[in-house]
Amino acid sequence: MTETAMEAKAKTLILCIDQDDDIGKKAEVITPVVGVEENKEAAATLAIADPEEADSNAMFGAIKLYRELTKKYKDEEFQVATIAGASSGGIEADRKMIEELQSVLAGFPASEIVLVTDGFADDVLKPIIQSRVPITSVHHVVVKHSERIEETYAVFGKYLKMIFDDPYYSRFALGVPGVLLLIFGFLIASNQLQNAGLAVVFVLGIVFFIKGFGIYDKITNIKPKLPPPEEQLVFVARLIGLMVAIVGIYQGVSSAAVTIPSPIRPLWDLTWWAGVLPMFISVFLLKGIDLIIVSVMVILIGGAVVHYLRKDERLGQSIVSINLTFWVRFIVVESAKIFQNPETPISLTSPLLFYTVASVATTIIAVFLTYRKYKRLPFT
């Protein structure tokens, strides 16, 4: 009779969930964590690693609930466990939590679960857990905040800082607007603001495509082969630069193609092509050079940022290249105008001459300053 009663004794699992695996990332605790003392030690470790982390409060809340229930229901058996998902979220996190839950249930075959969470967002996990073991109660552990305005600003500042410091959020919250502002700035400087809409649609299209089809998550999940953040920045800059260059070339070719009269002569008719090509090249450069220069600037700026972060001496080379690329746009535009009108006189006040001299002068200055900084000349 006693054996039967012991077998029929109800077992309740007090389950704490860390969906984004903060306990693993910040405290380096391996989950699942089973047992009151084990959870107390893990929660303390997480609280020391990040005193503002809500998951540690949830774990302490689970221990408190365990003590209350063991006193109130002495004829039942209780256990505390913490399982974690993955920082990437999604299916990977759900599968990891289910595997850890099954591991806990193998050692403690509970007949019901009391779910302890640090907010209402984890309620979406209820159906997943309930498909294994019934959930009889959900206990929310929410950190209390003062209603004073100063603390409201502090909480807001905390999340604002997270946007700037956390690479996962800053890539999109700051990176994408930063690329758009760089493109806008160059378009304004080159008097091509009418192409701003095309640039916005193009850049946002790339971002939405990468995020919408899960390409970004797949890349970030390939941890052994994932390059450092600096190399990711170079890759993105080159990808965006390449796509913008393709648009610029297409815009230039499509506009210049109109200048070729019909019917088109064979390639060996050099006299005919000699009369047609100058206008073709001129229109191509005038219509396509701005986006082509933008693409080159994006690639060079991306490389310059990486060299700055790595404290690489090649930062000076990137600065010189950016300066030279900037002036190339104006030189090309003025040259294209001469292609259209070869009789245009070139004098000392000619814009082409001015831009050429300015590019050479600023490039020499940039080279000199770079050499002084990195080569440590005796007179520095």
N, C-alpha and C positions, 0 to 999 in steps of 0.2 A: 504493500500500500504506500509506503514511504517512497519506494522507488518510482512508482507511477506518478506520484505527486511531484517528485523532483523532475521527472521527464516532462511533465505538463507545465512546469514553471515558466511563466511568460518571460520572454527576453526582449528588451527594448534597447535599440541602438540610438544614442544621441549623436547625430551626425552633423559635423561642421564642414562646410564646403568653401574652398578657396578656388574659384573658377579660373582665375588668371595666374595661379601658381606664384603668388607673391611670397609665400613661405619658402618656396624653393629658390626663387631668384634672389631674394633679399637676405634670408636667414640661412640658406643652404641646408634646409631640413628636408630629408627624404620622406616622402609620403607613400603609403598611408601612415598616419600616426595613431596608434591604438593604445588606450589606457589613460587614466586620469593623470598620473605623474608625467607620463610621456608628453601629453598634450600641454600640461602646465609648463614643462621645460621648453617645449617648442614655441609656445605662445610668448614666453619670456624672451627667448632668443629673437623672435620676430619683433617684439616691442623694443628691444634694445637696438636692433638693426634699423628700425624705422618707427619711432614713437608715435607717429601720426597714422600708422597703418591700421585700418578698421578690422582686418581679419584677425589680429591678435585679440581685439576686444570680443569678437565673436567666439573665439576659442575659450577665453576666460568665461564668457557667458555660458558656453556649453558645460564647463566644469561646475559652475554655480548651479546650473539646472540639474546636473547629475546629483549633486549633494542634496538638493531639495527633494528630488524624486526618490532617492534611496531612503530618506527619512520618512517620507509619506507612504511609500508602497514597499514595505519591508518584505513582502512575500513575492516580489518580482526581482528580476535580475537586470541590471543596467550596465551599459558600457559606453565609453566616449571614444569617438574616432574622428579624425580629420582627413579628408581626401582633397586632392588638388587636380586642377585641369592643366591647361597649357597657356602660356602668354599669348600665343597666336589665336586662341579662341576657336570657335567653330567646331567642326566635326572632330578635329584632333583632340581638343579639350574634352568634349563629351565622351569620346571613347576612352580616354585616359581615366576619367572619373569613374566610368562604369567598371573598368578593369580593377581599379583600386577598391571600389565598393564590393565587388565580388570577392576580392582578396580578404576584405574585412569580414564579410559574411561567412567565408569558409572557416574562419577561426571563431566567430561569434554568430551562430545562425539565429539572427533576430527575427521575431515574428512581426515587429513593427518598428517604425523609425520616427524619431522626433527630429525634424530638420531645423538646424540653427544657422541663420544667415546674418550677414552684416548689412542687409538692405533688401528692398523689394525686387531688385533686378534678378536675384537668384531664384525667384519663384518660377521662372521659365524652366528650371531643372526639375521641378516636381514631377511632371509626367514621365521623365526618363527614369527617375529613381523609383517612382510608384509602380513602374512596370515590373520591378524586381521584388520589392517589399512594400507593403502598404505604409503610407505616411499618415500618422494619426494626429500630428500637430506640427505647426510651423512656428518657430520662435525667432523673432527679429531682435537683433542687438544693434541699436542705433546710437551712435555717440551723440551726446547732448552738447549743443552749442549755446553760448550766451546770445541773447537777443540784442546786445549792444552793437551799435554801428561799427565801432572799432573792430570787433571780432568778425563782423560780416566782411569788412574790407580785408581782414587777414585771410579768411577762407577764400575770398575771391582772388587775392594775390597768390595764394598757394596754387590754385588751379591755373592761373595765368603763368606762373613760373613753370608749371609742368609743361605747358605748351611750348615754352622756350627751351627748356632743358631736356625734356624727354624726346629722344630721337624719333620714336614711333609717331608722335603727334607733330613735331616740328617739321618733319619732311613735307607734310601736306599743308599745315597751318601757316608755315613761313616760307617753305621752299617754293611752292607753286606761285604765291603772290610775288615772291622775290624775282622769279624768272619773268613774270609778266611785267613788273615794274622796270626791269632792265630793258626789255624789248620796247616798252612804251617810251622810255627815256631816249633810246637811240632813234626810234621813229620820229619823235618830236624834234630831235637835233637834226635829222635829215629831211625834215619837212614832208614826212610820209605818214602823217597821223591817220590818213584815210585807210591805211592797211591795218590799223589797230584791231578792228573787229575780226579780221582774218587771223591775226596772231592769237587773240583770246580764244577763238573757237578752236584753233589748232592745238594750242597747249592744253586747254581743258579737255579736248577730245582725247589726247594721249593719256592724261591722268585718269579720266573716267574709264577709258578702255582698259588700262592696266588694273585699276581697282575693281571694275565691274566684272571682269572675267577671272578675277582672283589671281592674276599673274603676279602682282606684288607679293601676295601672301605665299604663293608657291616659291618665289625667289627667296623670300626671307626664311622660309622653312628649310631650305637646303643649307643647313648650318655648316656642315663640313666644307662645302665648296663655296660658301658665300664670301665674296671679297670684302675687305674693310670698307667702312662708310665712305672714306675718301675716294676709293676706286668706284664705288657706286655713283658718287657725285659726278666723276669724270664720265662714266658710262651714260648717265642721264643727260649730261650736257652735250655729249657727242650725238646721242640719239635725237635730241631736240634740234640741235644744230643741223644735223643731216636732213631731217624732215623739213625744216624751214628753208634750207638751201634748195631742196627739190622743188618746193613751191615757188621760190624765186626764179629758178631756172625755167620752170614751166611757164610762169608769168612772162618772163622775158622772151622765150622762144615763141609762145603763142602771139605775143604782140608784134614781134619782129617778122614773123612769117607773113603777115599781111603786106609787108613792104616788097615782097618778092613778086614781080609781075608774072602773069601767065602769058603764053606757056613757058614752062621752065626749060632752059636750054641744057644740053649735056654738060657734064663736068669739064670736058676738054675744050669747051668754048670759053677760054680764059678771059677774053675781052669782055664778054657779056657779064661773067661773074665778077670781074674786077669793078664793074660799074654798079653792081647790085650789093655786093658784100659790105661796103662801108656803111650804107644806110641800115642794112640788117644788123650789123654789129652795134651801131649807134643806138638803135631802138632797143635791142636786147639789153645793153648795158643800162640805159636809162630806166627801163621798166623792171629789170631784175636785180640790179646791183644792191639796192637797199636791203632786201631780204637775204641776199647772199652774204652781205657784210654782217647783218644781224646774226646769221648762223655761225659765222666765223668768230664773232665777238662772244657769243654764248659759249662756244667751245673753249676759247682762250680764257675767258673769265672763270669757267669751271676749273680749268687747269691751274689758274693763278690761286684760286681759293685753296685747292689741295696743296699746292706748294707752300702757301702761307701756313696752313695747319701743320704741315710736316717740317716747317722751318727749313725748306729746301732752297738752295742757292738759285735754282732755276726760276724762282719767283721773279727775279730781275729780268730774265729772258722773256717771261710771260708779259711783264709790264711793257717792255720794249715792243713786243709783238702787238699788244693791244693798241698802243700809241700809233704804230705804223699802220695797222689795219684801219683805224679811225680816219687817218688822212687819205688812205687809198681810195675811200669812197668818193671824196671830193675830187681827187685827181682823175678818177675814172669818169665821173660825170662831166667834167670839163673836157676831157679827151673825147668823149662821145659826142659832145656838141661840135667839136672840130671835125669829126668824121662826117657830120651832117653838112657842115659848111667849111670845106677845106680852106677857103679864102679868108677865114677869120684871122686878123692880125694878132701876133703874140708880142706884146710889149712888156715893159717893166711893171705895168699896172695890171697885167693880165691875171685873172684868177688862177689859171693853171700854174703860172710861174709862182704866184704867192703860195699856193697850197704845196707845191713841190719844195720850195725853200723852207716853209714851215715844217713839213714832214721831216726833212733832213735835219733841220735844227733841233726839233724836239726829240728826234730819235738819238742824235748825238748826245744831247743832254741826259736823256734817260740811260743810255749806255754808260756814260761817264759816272753818273750817280750810282748805278748798279755796280760798276767796277770798283768804285771807292768803297762801297759798303761791304762787298764780299771778298775783294782781293787785298784790302788793307794796305793801300799805298803808303809810302813813307811820310807823305805830307798830309795825311788825314789826321 
